[in-house]
Amino acid sequence: MSKISYIVTGSGRIAAVANGSPYTVDSTHPNYKQIKECLKTGDTDLFIQLVDIPKTINSLGEGKVTVVNGVIRYNDREIHNSLAKRIIWMLAEGFEIKPFVTFLENLMQNPSRRAVNELYNWMENNDIPITTDGCWIGYKYLNTATNRLKGEPSDQDILIDVHTGTIRQWKGKVVEMDRNAVDEDWGVDCSQGLHVGSSTYAFSGTVRVLVKVNPKDVVSVPSNETNKCRVCRYEIVDLFKNVYATPVVGPQGESLKELDDGDYEDEEDEFDACEYCGDSDCCGECTDESDQ
């Protein structure tokens, strides 16, 4: 039995009681259609979430993200970027938004105004997923080490950076460099920094890994190579064997062709040789041994 008691007037206004609390919803409410569906399905939790947007968002995260007069705020600052709009939209569509609220809280710790305003657009354009703890998942190539040193985990593949071969890393390893050593100029493509790309970015190397990045650690996205960014810290979360250049499931659920690393090519990922070493795969990474 539904826990929602309600009446719908001739003008479409809904008066309801859900979990002991009264609610009045006018037909102008942005979630009106979904709210009416909840009355039919008896989904009390979703009904309350859709009706009371401020209460739902205010209860998530660390309490720094709130909604006042329909505007998302971080502490006392109004947030008008695309992420704030997406959070409201996803809530209206019934998605779990806590990861996005946490992502916003993490992002607001980034000292770069441009990163705060533009990072989420870059992620949407490159199909970058957000994790439950408010970080994001990107891709990187490394090489396999030929030996294992004392103290390194025996149950993990040991990997090394492509350009110096000296930075050793493995699943679970956190790699970082001083933020002020990363080039923050978005107008420069090849420069210093830890490079993390989307699934379409062409790195050199033999092993592709999935890395997790906190949005507060993003420094810059080159203006011309828009499928990579420079960060000051990442964590290797897994090894990735296949590259999907196209969707693997069609609109009717049909299985589509999957391409592995050997078959993957993307002519749009070609770029000029590095100004420092002449390597077309370098992108300036040779200028700093910490750049992996």
Protein Blocks (a to p, Z undefined) as FASTA:
>chain_A
ZZbdcdddfkopacddeehiacdddfkbmklmmmmmmmmnopaklmmmmmmmmlmmmmgc
jhlacceehiacehjaccfbfklmmmmmmmmnopafklmmmmmmmmmmpmbfklmmmmmm
mmmmnopacdfkopacddddddddfbdcehiafkbccdddfklopaccdehiacdddfkl
pcfbfkbmbdcddddddfkbccedjbdcdddddfklpfbdcfklmmbccdfbdcdfbdcf
bdcfbdfbdfkopacddddfklpccfklgccddfklopaklnommmpmklZZ
